[in-house]
Amino acid sequence: MGLNIEDEIKALNKRLKAGGTRVTIEKRKGILLLRGTFPPKKQSPKTQPYQQRLFLGFKASRAGLRAAEQQAKIISAQLELKTFKWSDWVPEKSSHTFHISQWIKNYEKHHWEKTEKNRKSIRTWNDSYMRAFSKFLDLNQPLTIEAILNAIATTKPDTKTRQIVCMGMIKLAKFADIKDIQKIPELKGNYSPTKVHPRNLPTDTEISTSVDNIKHPGWKWLVATLATYGLRSHECFHLDMSEFPVIRVLEGKTGERVVYPLYPEWSDRWNIGDIIHPPIKQDYLGNNSPGQRISRWFWDSKLSFKAYDLRHSYARRCFEFDIPTNRAAKLMGHSENIHCQVYRAWIDEGYYRAKFDLDIFGEDKPKAPNI
């Protein structure tokens, strides 16, 4: 029979208790740790001993259990003699011990120890954390609150980028026990998607003309797909076309969903059912995700709109097609609340005026009473 680690731990703790040992052994994610009443750590506001855990770093194996048992007896004796010191077992963190680059590596290791590594989580790491850490001016200097604040200052206030950078820096600063981290959220600003000023979205004629003029078949297919289905950039690489012109996004920010074309004519005009991916890598290495590569191509191609403008234009088209907000939100893969708060803000004044003109001056409007 194989090793039943839970039974082995129970038996070991029973022996330790019988011998008067003041700590017990636990397992967390395959790693052994000790639990007991320890004195407060140096940075703790508490003054009296209390229940804490000490990570041993031993794997939950027979060898690990043997080593953990020895450590438990030693630490128990130190607690009994009041000679236990945290610094003997857990090296104190100091922002001056490592350079920023090392702290980032340490934090990344810590992050993946508690986060499942998959395509979505890797994308989040690169788009949020690495995007924040890339703002450091010098990775070879010690990690200090001043270095963090200087990095944040490179971003524009009251923007989504500033918000993302501040959030990432707070996580890193807490991990490294940086002092005065309350200064970080003070710089976060007042960004909110609902406060973004409406941009001048491209007309559908501009979009159609631009797609027609793209020479490379892969990039033409991608831009046409973004325009017709309002997808997020990375979703173009995870599509099921078996019900074309209705498509199914297999992997997106909010999971799987079905999307209808707006306009259906575009899906046929540009042969979107015949998938031709552009020549870009679909990995998430460093600060260079597929979405960022696509955004850079839009910039380099000098198109009159950005990739995400096509998603906003699809949202505008939902309103123009009189698709109810709950169904429009379903097509776009977000909540109805987000759809109403964010995407209504992108609708041009011209759209509302055209609707009001029809409602107020149209032939079917209510007639004024005879006076």
HELIX and SHEET records of a PDB file:
HELIX    1   1 ILE A    5  ALA A   18  1                                  14    
HELIX    2   2 ARG A   62  LEU A   81  1                                  20    
HELIX    3   3 TRP A   86  ASP A   88  5                                   3    
HELIX    4   4 ILE A  100  LYS A  114  1                                  15    
HELIX    5   5 ARG A  119  THR A  124  1                                   6    
HELIX    6   6 TRP A  125  MET A  130  3                                   6    
HELIX    7   7 ARG A  131  PHE A  133  1                                   3    
HELIX    8   8 ILE A  145  ILE A  152  1                                   8    
HELIX    9   9 LYS A  160  PHE A  175  1                                  16    
HELIX   10  10 LYS A  183  GLU A  186  1                                   4    
HELIX   11  11 PRO A  193  LYS A  195  5                                   3    
HELIX   12  12 ASP A  204  ASN A  213  1                                  10    
HELIX   13  13 PRO A  217  TYR A  229  1                                  13    
HELIX   14  14 SER A  233  PHE A  237  5                                   5    
HELIX   15  15 PRO A  264  ARG A  269  1                                   6    
HELIX   16  16 PRO A  290  ASP A  300  1                                  11    
HELIX   17  17 ALA A  307  GLU A  320  1                                  14    
HELIX   18  18 THR A  325  MET A  332  1                                   8    
HELIX   19  19 GLU A  336  VAL A  342  1                                   7    
HELIX   20  20 TYR A  343  TRP A  346  5                                   4    
HELIX   21  21 GLU A  349  PHE A  361  1                                  13    
SHEET    1   A 3 VAL A  23  ARG A  28  0                                        
SHEET    2   A 3 ILE A  31  PHE A  38 -1                                        
SHEET    3   A 3 TYR A  50  LYS A  59 -1                                        
SHEET    1   B 3 LEU A 239  ASP A 240  0                                        
SHEET    2   B 3 ILE A 247  VAL A 249 -1                                        
SHEET    3   B 3 ARG A 257  VAL A 259 -1                                        
END                                                                             
